[in-house]
Amino acid sequence: MDINAYIQSGIIEQYVLGLASTEEVAELQQLLVQYPELNKAIVDFEKSVEKYVMANSVQPPSFVKTALEKELFNTSSEAIINKDSKIPVYTISLWRYVAAASIVLLIASTALNFYFYSGYKNSKQHYEALLTERNTLQANNASYKQSLQMFGDTSMLRIEMKGMPGKEQNIATVLWDKRSKDVYLYATNMQQTPAGKQYQLWAIVDGKPVNAGVINDCAGICKMKRIDHAEAFAVTLEKEGGSPAPTLSEMYVIGKI
């Protein structure tokens, strides 16, 4: 087993935060015997959670201490005279003490519950944000590696598409697999599309535009429709979902083969 990949999968964080399933907990506990580094990963994450909770702690309301002192130290007493000994005996009303203590404990318990829940909620949100960021970085890294491999593949025909007049800053590249005829698009530098609009790739086949697919929000290289042969490729800005025919006035980039 690749224990480093297992640790980086997020199972340690889920285990510590109580988010792991029963099966995941059982598996991790079995692996703890075989891989001591899992114990270290658990301890390290527990320390990071503790540090984060302490840094973002919520102090219990100040009235808790005031209420506690008032009820415990300012409780009135009443005198009872023993007729035989003539000695006054002062006692605190038991029912009042119990009621006051119960109220104070309830307030303190509520404050502590809020304190620990706030810490847990903040830790969970922080963990989920880190997990999302890590997954995004991993996806981008995988896409980057795929791009490098495809650009270095000699069976790929690379067609550079340059910006039209007034849109020179836009650049895109078509990768056309000469064996499978699969088409891929790498939006090197394309303007962000406005709401309700979407870029669409066109293959110029025998002088006519052929729909090669709309460009979705994909990281890195986007796989488009397969094209058997073409003389050129172009990208236009169309309504969301694509158009049956290109809007020539909205052509952004074009590249001849």
N, C-alpha and C positions, 0 to 999 in steps of 0.2 A: 504493500500500500504506500502511496505517496503521502506521507504524513503531513508534509508542509501544505500540500494542496487541500488536504482534509481540514487542517486548521484554518486556512484562508477561505474555506467554503462558508464560514459564518456560523458553524455549528457550536463553536465555543461561546460566542455571544448569546446565541439562542438558549444554550444550556444554562448559563449563569443567570439570564433574565427570566428563566422559567417558560420560555416560548417553544422549547423543543418538544417533539412528540414523545410518547412512551417508547417507541421503537428506537428513536434517535438517542434517547437517554440511555437505554440498555446497551446500545452499540458503543456509545462513548465510554461507559463504565467498564466494558470489557476491554476496550483498547487502552484504557488508563494503565492496566497492568503491564501491557507490552511496550507502550511508548511513554516514557517519563516526560517527554517534552510536552505532552498534553496537560500534565499537571501544572507545568510552568505557564502554559498559555492561559489556563483557567485562572491561576493566581494573578497573572499580569492583568487580565481583563477585569477581575474583581477589584484590583487596586485602582485601575483607571476609572471604574464606575464609582468607587468610593470617593476618589479625588474629585470627580465631576459633581457628585451629589453635595459634597462639602462646599465646593466653590459656588454652587447654586442653591444652597440651603435656604429654607424659609423658616424664620424664627417664629416660635409659638407666640400668640398674642400676649401683650404685657399684662392684660387684665387677669390672666390665669394666676400669676404670682400674687397679685393684689387680693384676689378673691380668696386664695388659699390662706394668706396671712390673716385676713379679716375674720374668716370663719374659725381658724384654729387658735388665734391668740386674743381675739376680742369678744369671744362668746360670753354672754352674761351668765352669771351664776345666781343661784337663789339659796337663801339660808333656811335650814330646817333645824328647829330647836328640839333637842332631846330633853324631854320633861324630867327625866330622872337625873341626868348628869348636869343639866343646865348649861351644856357646852354647845355653842352653835356649830353646825357641820355644814360646809359649803360643797355642793355637788353640781356638776354640769348636767344639764338635761340631756339624757342619753339619746332621746329621739331626735332632738335638734342637732346634736353632734353627728349622728348617722346621716341625717338628711343633708346637712351641710357638706359632709365629706363626700356623699354620693354625687352631689351637684358639682363639686370641685373636680372630682375624679372624672365625671362625664365631660366637663369642659376640657380638662387636660387630655383626656383620651381623644376627644374630637380634634384638638389642636395637633396632637402627635400623629394621628391618622392622616390629617391633612399634610403634615410635614413630610411623612414618609411617602405618601401617595404622590406628592408634588415631586419629590426626588426621583421616585420610580418613573413617573411620567416623563420628566425631563431626560432621564437616562435612556428611556426607550426611544424617545424622539431623536435624541442625539445618535443612538445606535442605528436607527432606521435611516437617518440622513447619511451617516457614514457608509452604511451598506449600499444605499442607492448610488452614492458617489463612487464607491469601489466597483460596483457592477457596471456603471457607465464607463469608467476608465478601462475596465477589462474588455468591454464591447468595442470601445474605440481602438484599443490596442490590437484586438483581433482583426478589426477592419483594416487597420494600418498595415498589419503583416500581410493580409490578403492582397492589399493594393500593391505592395512591394513585389509579391510573388507574381501577380498578373502582369505588372509592368515589365518584369524581367523575363516573362515567358516569350520565347521567340516565335511561337505559333500565333501570338496575338498581334493583329494589325492595329497600330495606334493611329488614330485620326485626330489631330488637333483642331478644335473649333474655336475660332477667334470672334470677338465681339463685332457687331454691326456698327456702322457710323452712329455716333452718339451713345453707343453702349460698349465702347472699347474695353472697359474694365472687366467685362464678363469673359470668362474663359472656361471651356469644358473640354473633356477628352473622351472619345469613344474608343473602347477596346473591342475589337471584332475578332472572335475566334475563327480562324480560317478552316479549322477542322469541323467543329460542331455548328458553326454559323451563329453561335450565341453572341449577343450584343450586351456590352456593359458600358455604363456611363459614369464618369468621374467628374463631378462638378467642382472643378478646381477653384473657381472664383465666380460665383453667380450671385446676383442681387437677391435679397430676400423677397419672396413673392408677397404681394398684398393679400388681404383677406378675400377669400372666394376665388383666388386664382391659383394656377398650378402650371409648372413647366411641362412641356410635352416634346418628346423626341420624334423626329421624322427622318425616314430614310428616303433619299431621292433615287427611285428605281425607274429606269427608262424614262427619265424626265418628269416623273410624277411622284408626288409625296405619298409615302406609305407610313401609316401610324406605327411607331415603334414603342409606344407606351408612355404613360405619364410618369413623371419623376416624383416618387414618394419621398417622405422624410426619412431617408436611409443614410446611415453614417458611412462615409467613404464611397465605395463603389456600389452602384445600383444595377441590378440585372434587369434588362429591358426585353422586348420581344425579339424573337429570332428572325434574322433577315438573311435570305440566301445570297443576294447580291445587291449592290448599290453603287451609285456614283458619288454620293455625298451624304452627309448627315447634317441636320439643323435642329435647333431648339427654339420653340416659340412659347409665348406666355398665353395660356388659354384659361377658360373658365374651369373651376374645380371639377375634376372628373374627366377632363379632356374634351377634344372636339373632333368631329369626323373629317374636318379639313383645316389646314393651318391658317392662322391669321397672319398674313405676310407682313402687315404693318407692325406686328408684335414679335418679329423674329429677333432673337437676341444673339445667337451665335450660329456659325455655319463652318463646315470644313469639308473640303473635297478629298476624295481618295486618290 
